[in-house]
Amino acid sequence: MRALLQRVSSARVTVNGRVTGQIERGFVILLGVTHSDTTAEAAWLAAKVAGLRLFEDDAGKMNLSLADVGGSFLVVSQFTLYGDAQKGRRPSFTAAAHPAEAEPLIDYFCQCLREIGFTVATGVFGAHMEVEIHNDGPVTLLVERDRM
């Protein structure tokens, strides 16, 4: 799994003109799933992003976690995180998991974050989404488990 995490002052997802997920201060996670991912990777990734300290303390250092600032998550599925554009001009997405594999893992990832105690808003899996992100910083981090 790959999580592209962005610290935001606010964010929302709209599908067909209807807001399906919205947060104020927190993290937007664009989440990609590959074929070999399991619930173990999803649980590890959820715990990892939940504990990241990417918010500034009074001294201006990134020492505060999302829990420390009372923030929320907005999780958006994004198969294009596994796109490969090394050859040609049209990326290949063969490394991305099929929807039947990916959707349950994304749901499980969100469930893990909720069990930790966070509010989690989401997009709509497989839908064409308009994602409005107000980056704070900007602070953007790619989080992925090294499987070697």
Phi and psi in degrees as GROMACS dihedral restraints (atoms count N, CA, C in turn):
[ dihedral_restraints ]
;  ai    aj    ak    al  type     phi  dphi    fc
    3     4     5     6     1  -124.0    20    10
    4     5     6     7     1   133.0    20    10
    6     7     8     9     1  -121.5    20    10
    7     8     9    10     1   117.4    20    10
    9    10    11    12     1   -94.9    20    10
   10    11    12    13     1   108.3    20    10
   12    13    14    15     1  -102.1    20    10
   13    14    15    16     1   132.6    20    10
   15    16    17    18     1  -127.6    20    10
   16    17    18    19     1   128.7    20    10
   18    19    20    21     1   -76.9    20    10
   19    20    21    22     1   131.0    20    10
   21    22    23    24     1  -131.9    20    10
   22    23    24    25     1   153.9    20    10
   24    25    26    27     1   -86.9    20    10
   25    26    27    28     1   -26.6    20    10
   27    28    29    30     1  -168.6    20    10
   28    29    30    31     1   158.8    20    10
   30    31    32    33     1  -162.3    20    10
   31    32    33    34     1   155.7    20    10
   33    34    35    36     1  -156.4    20    10
   34    35    36    37     1   156.7    20    10
   36    37    38    39     1  -118.8    20    10
   37    38    39    40     1   133.8    20    10
   39    40    41    42     1  -123.3    20    10
   40    41    42    43     1   134.5    20    10
   42    43    44    45     1  -127.2    20    10
   43    44    45    46     1   122.7    20    10
   45    46    47    48     1    51.7    20    10
   46    47    48    49     1    41.4    20    10
   48    49    50    51     1    80.5    20    10
   49    50    51    52     1     0.4    20    10
   51    52    53    54     1  -112.4    20    10
   52    53    54    55     1   129.5    20    10
   54    55    56    57     1   -71.5    20    10
   55    56    57    58     1   123.4    20    10
   57    58    59    60     1  -106.5    20    10
   58    59    60    61     1   -17.8    20    10
   60    61    62    63     1  -159.3    20    10
   61    62    63    64     1   139.4    20    10
   63    64    65    66     1  -154.0    20    10
   64    65    66    67     1   139.8    20    10
   66    67    68    69     1  -138.2    20    10
   67    68    69    70     1   162.7    20    10
   69    70    71    72     1   -96.9    20    10
   70    71    72    73     1  -133.1    20    10
   72    73    74    75     1   -55.0    20    10
   73    74    75    76     1   131.8    20    10
   75    76    77    78     1   164.8    20    10
   76    77    78    79     1  -149.1    20    10
   78    79    80    81     1  -123.2    20    10
   79    80    81    82     1   133.6    20    10
   81    82    83    84     1   -94.3    20    10
   82    83    84    85     1   131.5    20    10
   84    85    86    87     1  -118.4    20    10
   85    86    87    88     1   114.8    20    10
   87    88    89    90     1   -88.2    20    10
   88    89    90    91     1   118.0    20    10
   90    91    92    93     1  -117.4    20    10
   91    92    93    94     1   124.0    20    10
   93    94    95    96     1  -114.2    20    10
   94    95    96    97     1   146.8    20    10
   96    97    98    99     1  -124.7    20    10
   97    98    99   100     1   136.9    20    10
   99   100   101   102     1  -111.7    20    10
  100   101   102   103     1   172.4    20    10
  102   103   104   105     1   -59.9    20    10
  103   104   105   106     1   -35.1    20    10
  105   106   107   108     1   -87.9    20    10
  106   107   108   109     1     0.5    20    10
  108   109   110   111     1   -70.2    20    10
  109   110   111   112     1   147.8    20    10
  111   112   113   114     1  -134.3    20    10
  112   113   114   115     1   178.6    20    10
  114   115   116   117     1   -63.5    20    10
  115   116   117   118     1   -27.8    20    10
  117   118   119   120     1   -62.7    20    10
  118   119   120   121     1   -43.7    20    10
  120   121   122   123     1   -64.9    20    10
  121   122   123   124     1   -41.2    20    10
  123   124   125   126     1   -62.9    20    10
  124   125   126   127     1   -43.6    20    10
  126   127   128   129     1   -65.8    20    10
  127   128   129   130     1   -42.5    20    10
  129   130   131   132     1   -61.4    20    10
  130   131   132   133     1   -46.1    20    10
  132   133   134   135     1   -65.5    20    10
  133   134   135   136     1   -40.5    20    10
  135   136   137   138     1   -61.3    20    10
  136   137   138   139     1   -46.3    20    10
  138   139   140   141     1   -63.2    20    10
  139   140   141   142     1   -38.8    20    10
  141   142   143   144     1   -63.5    20    10
  142   143   144   145     1   -52.7    20    10
  144   145   146   147     1   -68.7    20    10
  145   146   147   148     1   -30.1    20    10
  147   148   149   150     1   -65.0    20    10
  148   149   150   151     1   -29.3    20    10
  150   151   152   153     1   -98.6    20    10
  151   152   153   154     1    -3.6    20    10
  153   154   155   156     1   -63.4    20    10
  154   155   156   157     1   137.7    20    10
  156   157   158   159     1  -103.9    20    10
  157   158   159   160     1    93.1    20    10
  159   160   161   162     1  -122.5    20    10
  160   161   162   163     1    10.9    20    10
  162   163   164   165     1  -109.5    20    10
  163   164   165   166     1   144.7    20    10
  165   166   167   168     1   -79.1    20    10
  166   167   168   169     1   140.8    20    10
  168   169   170   171     1   -88.2    20    10
  169   170   171   172     1  -170.9    20    10
  171   172   173   174     1   -64.6    20    10
  172   173   174   175     1   -22.7    20    10
  174   175   176   177     1   -89.1    20    10
  175   176   177   178     1     0.6    20    10
  177   178   179   180     1    83.6    20    10
  178   179   180   181     1    11.2    20    10
  180   181   182   183     1   -98.4    20    10
  181   182   183   184     1   146.6    20    10
  183   184   185   186     1   -75.6    20    10
  184   185   186   187     1    85.1    20    10
  186   187   188   189     1  -120.2    20    10
  187   188   189   190     1    -4.7    20    10
  189   190   191   192     1  -107.0    20    10
  190   191   192   193     1   140.6    20    10
  192   193   194   195     1   -90.4    20    10
  193   194   195   196     1   174.8    20    10
  195   196   197   198     1   -61.5    20    10
  196   197   198   199     1   -39.8    20    10
  198   199   200   201     1   -62.7    20    10
  199   200   201   202     1   -39.0    20    10
  201   202   203   204     1   -62.0    20    10
  202   203   204   205     1   -32.0    20    10
  204   205   206   207     1  -101.9    20    10
  205   206   207   208     1     1.6    20    10
  207   208   209   210     1    69.7    20    10
  208   209   210   211     1    34.2    20    10
  210   211   212   213     1   -90.3    20    10
  211   212   213   214     1   178.8    20    10
  213   214   215   216     1  -130.1    20    10
  214   215   216   217     1   170.0    20    10
  216   217   218   219     1  -110.8    20    10
  217   218   219   220     1   145.0    20    10
  219   220   221   222     1  -122.4    20    10
  220   221   222   223     1   113.0    20    10
  222   223   224   225     1  -105.0    20    10
  223   224   225   226     1   127.5    20    10
  225   226   227   228     1  -127.0    20    10
  226   227   228   229     1   121.5    20    10
  228   229   230   231     1   -66.8    20    10
  229   230   231   232     1   139.8    20    10
  231   232   233   234     1  -152.0    20    10
  232   233   234   235     1    93.9    20    10
  234   235   236   237     1   -64.1    20    10
  235   236   237   238     1   -22.2    20    10
  237   238   239   240     1   -68.1    20    10
  238   239   240   241     1   -10.8    20    10
  240   241   242   243     1   -64.6    20    10
  241   242   243   244     1   -18.5    20    10
  243   244   245   246     1  -104.2    20    10
  244   245   246   247     1    21.1    20    10
  246   247   248   249     1   -72.8    20    10
  247   248   249   250     1   144.8    20    10
  249   250   251   252     1  -121.5    20    10
  250   251   252   253     1   114.4    20    10
  252   253   254   255     1  -112.5    20    10
  253   254   255   256     1    24.1    20    10
  255   256   257   258     1   -70.3    20    10
  256   257   258   259     1   -31.7    20    10
  258   259   260   261     1  -114.9    20    10
  259   260   261   262     1   139.8    20    10
  261   262   263   264     1    66.8    20    10
  262   263   264   265     1  -163.0    20    10
  264   265   266   267     1  -114.0    20    10
  265   266   267   268     1    -9.4    20    10
  267   268   269   270     1  -109.6    20    10
  268   269   270   271     1   116.8    20    10
  270   271   272   273     1   -62.9    20    10
  271   272   273   274     1   150.4    20    10
  273   274   275   276     1   -97.3    20    10
  274   275   276   277     1   138.8    20    10
  276   277   278   279     1  -117.0    20    10
  277   278   279   280     1    24.0    20    10
  279   280   281   282     1   -66.5    20    10
  280   281   282   283     1   -21.0    20    10
  282   283   284   285     1   -78.0    20    10
  283   284   285   286     1   -15.2    20    10
  285   286   287   288     1   -76.7    20    10
  286   287   288   289     1   139.7    20    10
  288   289   290   291     1   -66.4    20    10
  289   290   291   292     1   151.4    20    10
  291   292   293   294     1   -66.9    20    10
  292   293   294   295     1   152.0    20    10
  294   295   296   297     1   -52.0    20    10
  295   296   297   298     1   -39.3    20    10
  297   298   299   300     1   -64.5    20    10
  298   299   300   301     1   -26.6    20    10
  300   301   302   303     1   -86.3    20    10
  301   302   303   304     1   -41.2    20    10
  303   304   305   306     1   -73.5    20    10
  304   305   306   307     1   -44.5    20    10
  306   307   308   309     1   -58.5    20    10
  307   308   309   310     1   -46.3    20    10
  309   310   311   312     1   -62.6    20    10
  310   311   312   313     1   -33.2    20    10
  312   313   314   315     1   -72.1    20    10
  313   314   315   316     1   -36.4    20    10
  315   316   317   318     1   -67.1    20    10
  316   317   318   319     1   -41.8    20    10
  318   319   320   321     1   -60.8    20    10
  319   320   321   322     1   -41.7    20    10
  321   322   323   324     1   -65.5    20    10
  322   323   324   325     1   -41.5    20    10
  324   325   326   327     1   -56.3    20    10
  325   326   327   328     1   -46.7    20    10
  327   328   329   330     1   -63.9    20    10
  328   329   330   331     1   -41.1    20    10
  330   331   332   333     1   -60.6    20    10
  331   332   333   334     1   -42.4    20    10
  333   334   335   336     1   -60.4    20    10
  334   335   336   337     1   -43.1    20    10
  336   337   338   339     1   -64.0    20    10
  337   338   339   340     1   -40.0    20    10
  339   340   341   342     1   -65.5    20    10
  340   341   342   343     1   -39.1    20    10
  342   343   344   345     1   -65.9    20    10
  343   344   345   346     1   -28.5    20    10
  345   346   347   348     1   -71.3    20    10
  346   347   348   349     1   -25.0    20    10
  348   349   350   351     1   121.7    20    10
  349   350   351   352     1    11.0    20    10
  351   352   353   354     1   -93.9    20    10
  352   353   354   355     1   152.9    20    10
  354   355   356   357     1   -82.0    20    10
  355   356   357   358     1   130.6    20    10
  357   358   359   360     1  -128.8    20    10
  358   359   360   361     1   117.0    20    10
  360   361   362   363     1   -98.2    20    10
  361   362   363   364     1   158.2    20    10
  363   364   365   366     1  -139.5    20    10
  364   365   366   367     1   165.5    20    10
  366   367   368   369     1   -86.1    20    10
  367   368   369   370     1  -159.1    20    10
  369   370   371   372     1  -118.7    20    10
  370   371   372   373     1   117.0    20    10
  372   373   374   375     1   -56.8    20    10
  373   374   375   376     1   130.2    20    10
  375   376   377   378     1    79.9    20    10
  376   377   378   379     1    -5.5    20    10
  378   379   380   381     1   -87.4    20    10
  379   380   381   382     1   159.6    20    10
  381   382   383   384     1   -79.7    20    10
  382   383   384   385     1   115.1    20    10
  384   385   386   387     1  -113.9    20    10
  385   386   387   388     1   143.3    20    10
  387   388   389   390     1  -101.0    20    10
  388   389   390   391     1   119.5    20    10
  390   391   392   393     1  -112.0    20    10
  391   392   393   394     1   119.0    20    10
  393   394   395   396     1  -104.1    20    10
  394   395   396   397     1   116.8    20    10
  396   397   398   399     1  -123.8    20    10
  397   398   399   400     1   125.3    20    10
  399   400   401   402     1  -105.9    20    10
  400   401   402   403     1    90.9    20    10
  402   403   404   405     1   -59.3    20    10
  403   404   405   406     1   141.4    20    10
  405   406   407   408     1  -112.6    20    10
  406   407   408   409     1   102.3    20    10
  408   409   410   411     1   133.9    20    10
  409   410   411   412     1   -72.9    20    10
  411   412   413   414     1   -75.5    20    10
  412   413   414   415     1   147.7    20    10
  414   415   416   417     1  -124.4    20    10
  415   416   417   418     1   116.8    20    10
  417   418   419   420     1  -134.9    20    10
  418   419   420   421     1   134.8    20    10
  420   421   422   423     1  -141.2    20    10
  421   422   423   424     1   133.5    20    10
  423   424   425   426     1   -94.1    20    10
  424   425   426   427     1   123.1    20    10
  426   427   428   429     1  -118.3    20    10
  427   428   429   430     1   125.3    20    10
  429   430   431   432     1  -151.9    20    10
  430   431   432   433     1   141.4    20    10
  432   433   434   435     1   -80.7    20    10
  433   434   435   436     1   131.3    20    10
  435   436   437   438     1   -78.3    20    10
  436   437   438   439     1   119.2    20    10
  438   439   440   441     1   -96.8    20    10
  439   440   441   442     1     8.7    20    10
